[in-house]
Amino acid sequence: PAEIAERLMPPGEVYRALRIRLADETPVAVEEVFIPLHICPGLKLGDLTSSLYRLIGDVFGHKIGSADSSVSAHHPNARQQQYLGITRNTPVLKIDSLYYSSSGTTLYYERAVYRADMYEYNIRISTQPGV
């Protein structure tokens, strides 16, 4: 989508993966990840079954340095309701994040929807380096 292409610089081909997060076999989140092809050349679908942080760092050599995230409350759309097994009235948290390497390179964009009745989002803000 154009809105995603704008965030991933430079524009080009991207991998798109849809992942369902489970807690005790219950779907709690739908994550859609957009990774530029040049960041993870040769990426395979099976590679995305575990930690994306570990994959980006250990396999493709990009150390994640920071992320800009936006969190907002929403009602789920029909697709999210289906994946999460919820109704339109179940509140969800929508989290949009843009991840950068420690050198400032844009690594990937993620948009996620979490069930607000089963998820808590915690944030630490620090003015001390390395904390």
C-alpha positions as CSV (number, residue, x, y, z in Angstrom):
1,P,0.0,0.0,0.0
2,A,1.1,3.6,-0.7
3,E,1.0,4.6,3.0
4,I,3.5,1.8,3.8
5,A,5.7,2.6,0.8
6,E,6.1,6.2,2.0
7,R,7.4,5.0,5.4
8,L,9.9,2.5,3.9
9,M,12.7,4.4,2.3
10,P,14.0,3.9,-0.3
11,P,10.9,2.6,-2.0
12,G,11.1,-0.8,-3.7
13,E,10.0,-4.4,-3.3
14,V,9.0,-5.5,0.1
15,Y,8.1,-8.7,1.9
16,R,4.7,-8.7,3.5
17,A,4.0,-11.2,6.3
18,L,0.8,-11.7,8.3
19,R,1.4,-13.3,11.7
20,I,-1.1,-14.4,14.3
21,R,0.2,-14.2,17.9
22,L,-1.1,-16.8,20.3
23,A,-1.2,-17.0,24.1
24,D,-2.1,-20.4,25.5
25,E,-3.3,-21.3,22.0
26,T,-5.7,-18.3,21.9
27,P,-5.2,-15.7,19.2
28,V,-4.3,-12.3,20.9
29,A,-2.8,-10.3,18.0
30,V,-2.6,-9.9,14.3
31,E,0.7,-8.5,13.1
32,E,1.3,-7.3,9.5
33,V,5.0,-6.8,8.8
34,F,6.5,-5.0,5.8
35,I,10.3,-5.7,5.3
36,P,12.2,-4.1,2.3
37,L,13.7,-6.8,0.1
38,H,17.2,-5.2,0.4
39,I,17.1,-5.5,4.2
40,C,16.5,-9.3,4.2
41,P,17.4,-10.7,0.8
42,G,16.4,-14.4,0.5
43,L,13.9,-14.2,3.3
44,K,11.7,-17.3,3.5
45,L,8.2,-17.6,5.0
46,G,9.4,-20.2,7.5
47,D,12.0,-17.7,8.8
48,L,9.1,-15.7,10.3
49,T,7.9,-18.3,12.7
50,S,10.1,-17.1,15.6
51,S,11.6,-13.8,16.7
52,L,11.8,-11.1,14.0
53,Y,14.3,-9.2,16.1
54,R,16.6,-12.3,16.2
55,L,16.1,-12.9,12.5
56,I,17.0,-9.3,11.5
57,G,20.0,-9.2,13.8
58,D,21.5,-12.7,13.7
59,V,20.7,-13.8,10.2
60,F,20.7,-10.5,8.3
61,G,23.2,-8.5,10.4
62,H,21.0,-5.5,11.2
63,K,21.0,-4.4,14.9
64,I,17.7,-2.9,15.8
65,G,18.4,0.5,17.4
66,S,15.0,2.2,17.8
67,A,11.4,2.2,16.9
68,D,8.7,4.9,16.6
69,S,5.3,3.5,17.7
70,S,1.8,4.9,17.8
71,V,-0.8,3.2,19.9
72,S,-4.6,3.9,19.6
73,A,-7.9,2.2,20.6
74,H,-10.1,0.9,17.8
75,H,-12.9,-1.5,17.0
76,P,-11.7,-4.5,14.9
77,N,-12.5,-4.8,11.3
78,A,-14.1,-8.0,9.9
79,R,-10.8,-9.6,9.0
80,Q,-9.3,-8.9,12.5
81,Q,-12.5,-10.2,14.1
82,Q,-12.1,-13.5,12.1
83,Y,-8.4,-14.0,13.0
84,L,-8.9,-13.1,16.7
85,G,-12.3,-14.8,17.2
86,I,-13.9,-11.7,18.6
87,T,-16.9,-9.4,17.9
88,R,-17.0,-5.9,16.6
89,N,-17.6,-4.7,20.2
90,T,-14.3,-6.2,21.5
91,P,-11.9,-3.3,21.9
92,V,-8.4,-3.6,20.3
93,L,-5.2,-1.7,20.5
94,K,-3.7,-0.7,17.1
95,I,0.0,-0.3,17.2
96,D,1.9,1.1,14.2
97,S,5.7,0.9,14.5
98,L,8.6,1.8,12.3
99,Y,11.9,0.1,13.2
100,Y,15.4,1.5,12.6
101,S,18.9,0.0,12.8
102,S,21.4,1.4,15.3
103,S,22.9,3.3,12.3
104,G,19.5,4.9,11.4
105,T,18.5,2.7,8.4
106,T,14.8,2.0,8.1
107,L,14.4,-1.7,8.7
108,Y,10.7,-2.5,8.6
109,Y,7.2,-1.3,9.3
110,E,4.7,-3.2,11.5
111,R,1.1,-2.7,12.0
112,A,-0.5,-4.8,14.7
113,V,-3.8,-5.2,16.4
114,Y,-4.0,-6.6,19.9
115,R,-7.0,-7.7,21.9
116,A,-7.4,-5.1,24.6
117,D,-9.1,-7.6,26.9
118,M,-6.0,-9.9,26.8
119,Y,-3.1,-7.5,26.3
120,E,-1.3,-4.8,28.2
121,Y,1.2,-2.4,26.5
122,N,4.1,-1.3,28.7
123,I,6.5,1.5,27.8
124,R,9.7,2.6,29.5
125,I,11.0,6.1,28.8
126,S,14.6,6.9,29.8
127,T,16.9,9.8,29.4
128,Q,19.9,7.7,30.3
129,P,21.9,6.1,27.5
130,G,21.8,2.3,27.5
131,V,18.8,2.1,29.8
